[in-house]
């Protein structure tokens, strides 16, 4: 490990190693000793900072959620219309995938799929991401189509987004994002025609 890397706090090195390994190889399949080796940290340091592997996973997810929220916030801020704000999740996903994503799909979906019944700290972060997704999309959808139809539109856009995430795992990432975006845009057109 380079000297400049060692100067970074051990907590940050552990989070970076966890992010680089667990969300690419899988949270269950990545042994703690591999993370420690990559971070240049001791088991005592991991346990002092995170309690256990689940604590490290939760902290890495928390950092991921903050990064994702920042990218999504910027995409919403750049959008010009209510429809553009609702669909901003797709340009945000494209930016995030291009600039920050090393794995083939979503760290949260991968963790949820791999853990079955996750530890409380991990479950809390999975819930936080899910809550952000649904509440924000529902709020943005209400700006486009009011009432119950707006709630249904939000559910549909979330499904289009999750379909894009899944498509990223199974094939070309840009193609999956573009297909999700087109699907969501079509769903908005249908909803607007119904009101």
C-alpha positions as CSV (number, residue, x, y, z in Angstrom):
1,X,0.0,0.0,0.0
2,X,1.4,3.4,-0.9
3,X,2.4,5.8,1.8
4,X,-0.2,8.4,0.9
5,X,-2.9,5.7,1.1
6,X,-1.7,4.8,4.6
7,X,-2.0,8.4,5.7
8,X,-5.7,8.3,5.1
9,X,-7.6,7.3,8.3
10,X,-8.1,3.6,8.8
11,X,-11.8,4.0,8.8
12,X,-11.8,5.6,5.4
13,X,-9.4,2.9,4.0
14,X,-11.7,0.2,5.4
15,X,-14.8,1.8,3.8
16,X,-13.1,2.2,0.5
17,X,-11.9,-1.4,0.6
18,X,-15.3,-2.6,1.5
19,X,-16.9,-0.6,-1.3
20,X,-14.4,-1.8,-3.9
21,X,-14.6,-5.5,-2.8
22,X,-18.0,-6.2,-1.3
23,X,-20.2,-4.4,-3.8
24,X,-18.3,-6.0,-6.7
25,X,-17.7,-9.5,-5.4
26,X,-20.7,-9.7,-3.1
27,X,-21.1,-8.9,0.6
28,X,-21.3,-12.5,1.6
29,X,-18.5,-13.8,-0.6
30,X,-16.0,-11.2,0.5
31,X,-14.0,-12.3,3.5
32,X,-13.0,-9.8,6.2
33,X,-9.3,-10.7,5.8
34,X,-9.4,-9.7,2.2
35,X,-10.9,-6.3,3.1
36,X,-8.3,-5.9,5.9
37,X,-5.5,-6.7,3.5
38,X,-6.8,-4.2,0.9
39,X,-7.2,-1.5,3.6
40,X,-3.9,-2.2,5.3
41,X,-5.8,-2.4,8.6
42,X,-6.0,-4.8,11.5
43,X,-9.0,-6.7,12.7
44,X,-9.0,-4.6,15.9
45,X,-9.3,-1.4,13.8
46,X,-12.3,-2.8,11.9
47,X,-14.0,-3.9,15.1
48,X,-13.2,-0.6,16.9
49,X,-14.7,1.4,14.0
50,X,-17.6,-0.8,12.9
51,X,-18.2,-3.5,15.5
52,X,-18.2,-6.3,12.9
53,X,-18.5,-7.0,9.2
54,X,-22.2,-6.1,9.3
55,X,-21.4,-2.7,10.8
56,X,-18.8,-2.2,8.0
57,X,-21.4,-3.1,5.3
58,X,-23.9,-0.7,6.9
59,X,-21.4,2.1,6.9
60,X,-20.3,1.5,3.3
61,X,-24.0,1.5,2.3
62,X,-24.5,4.8,4.2
63,X,-21.6,6.3,2.3
64,X,-23.0,5.0,-1.0
65,X,-26.4,6.4,-0.2
66,X,-24.9,9.9,0.5
67,X,-23.0,9.8,-2.8
68,X,-26.1,8.6,-4.7
69,X,-28.3,11.3,-3.1
70,X,-25.8,14.0,-4.1
71,X,-25.8,12.8,-7.7
72,X,-29.6,12.5,-7.8
73,X,-30.1,16.0,-6.2
74,X,-27.9,17.5,-8.9
75,X,-29.9,15.9,-11.6
76,X,-33.2,17.2,-10.1
77,X,-31.7,20.7,-9.7
78,X,-30.7,20.7,-13.4
79,X,-34.2,19.6,-14.6
80,X,-36.4,22.3,-16.1
81,X,-39.9,20.9,-15.7
82,X,-41.8,18.7,-13.3
83,X,-41.6,15.8,-15.7
84,X,-37.9,16.3,-16.1
85,X,-37.5,16.3,-12.3
86,X,-39.5,13.1,-12.0
87,X,-37.4,11.4,-14.7
88,X,-34.1,12.9,-13.4
89,X,-33.4,9.6,-11.6
90,X,-32.3,8.2,-15.0
91,X,-29.7,10.9,-15.9
92,X,-28.6,10.6,-12.3
93,X,-28.2,6.8,-12.7
94,X,-26.3,7.4,-15.9
95,X,-23.9,9.9,-14.3
96,X,-23.5,7.7,-11.2
97,X,-22.8,4.6,-13.3
98,X,-20.2,6.5,-15.5
99,X,-18.4,8.3,-12.7
100,X,-18.7,6.2,-9.5
101,X,-19.9,2.7,-10.2
102,X,-17.4,-0.1,-10.3
103,X,-19.9,-3.0,-10.1
104,X,-22.5,-4.0,-12.6
105,X,-25.5,-2.9,-10.6
106,X,-26.8,-1.4,-7.4
107,X,-25.0,-2.1,-4.1
108,X,-28.3,-2.0,-2.2
109,X,-30.0,-4.5,-4.5
110,X,-27.0,-6.7,-4.4
111,X,-26.8,-6.6,-0.6
112,X,-30.5,-7.2,-0.2
113,X,-30.3,-10.2,-2.6
114,X,-27.3,-11.7,-0.9
115,X,-28.2,-11.3,2.7
116,X,-31.8,-12.7,3.0
117,X,-32.4,-11.5,6.5
118,X,-29.8,-8.8,7.0
119,X,-28.4,-7.6,10.4
120,X,-30.3,-4.6,11.9
121,X,-27.8,-2.0,10.8
122,X,-27.7,-3.3,7.3
123,X,-31.5,-3.6,7.2
124,X,-31.7,0.0,8.4
125,X,-29.6,1.2,5.4
126,X,-31.6,-0.9,2.9
127,X,-34.8,0.7,4.3
128,X,-33.3,4.2,4.1
129,X,-32.5,3.7,0.4
130,X,-35.9,2.2,-0.3
131,X,-37.6,5.1,1.6
132,X,-35.7,7.7,-0.3
133,X,-36.5,6.1,-3.6
134,X,-40.2,5.8,-3.0
135,X,-40.9,9.0,-1.1
136,X,-38.9,11.1,-3.5
137,X,-40.4,9.6,-6.7
138,X,-43.9,9.9,-5.2
139,X,-43.3,13.6,-4.3
140,X,-42.0,14.3,-7.8
141,X,-44.8,12.4,-9.4
142,X,-47.4,14.5,-7.5
143,X,-45.9,17.6,-9.3
144,X,-46.7,15.9,-12.6
145,X,-50.0,14.2,-11.9
146,X,-52.0,14.9,-8.7
147,X,-53.9,12.5,-6.6
148,X,-54.2,8.8,-6.8
149,X,-53.0,8.7,-10.4
150,X,-49.8,10.4,-9.3
151,X,-49.3,7.7,-6.7
152,X,-49.8,5.0,-9.4
153,X,-47.4,6.8,-11.7
154,X,-44.8,6.9,-8.9
155,X,-45.1,3.1,-8.5
156,X,-44.7,2.7,-12.2
157,X,-41.6,4.9,-12.5
158,X,-40.0,3.0,-9.6
159,X,-40.6,-0.3,-11.4
160,X,-39.1,1.2,-14.6
161,X,-36.1,2.3,-12.5
162,X,-35.7,-1.0,-10.8
163,X,-36.0,-2.8,-14.1
164,X,-33.1,-0.6,-15.4
165,X,-31.0,-1.6,-12.3
166,X,-31.7,-5.2,-13.0
167,X,-31.0,-4.8,-16.7
168,X,-27.6,-3.3,-15.8
169,X,-26.7,-6.6,-14.1
170,X,-27.7,-8.8,-17.1
171,X,-26.5,-6.7,-20.0
172,X,-25.3,-3.4,-21.4
173,X,-25.6,-0.8,-18.7
174,X,-26.4,2.2,-20.9
175,X,-28.9,0.3,-22.9
176,X,-30.7,-0.8,-19.7
177,X,-30.7,2.8,-18.3
178,X,-32.0,4.1,-21.7
179,X,-34.8,1.5,-21.8
180,X,-35.9,2.3,-18.2
181,X,-35.9,6.0,-19.1
182,X,-38.0,5.5,-22.2
183,X,-40.4,3.3,-20.3
184,X,-40.8,5.9,-17.6
185,X,-41.3,8.7,-20.1
186,X,-44.0,6.7,-21.8
187,X,-45.7,6.0,-18.5
188,X,-45.7,9.7,-17.8
189,X,-47.3,10.4,-21.2
190,X,-50.0,7.8,-20.5
191,X,-50.7,9.3,-17.0
192,X,-51.0,12.8,-18.4
193,X,-53.4,11.6,-21.1
194,X,-55.6,10.1,-18.4
195,X,-56.1,13.3,-16.4
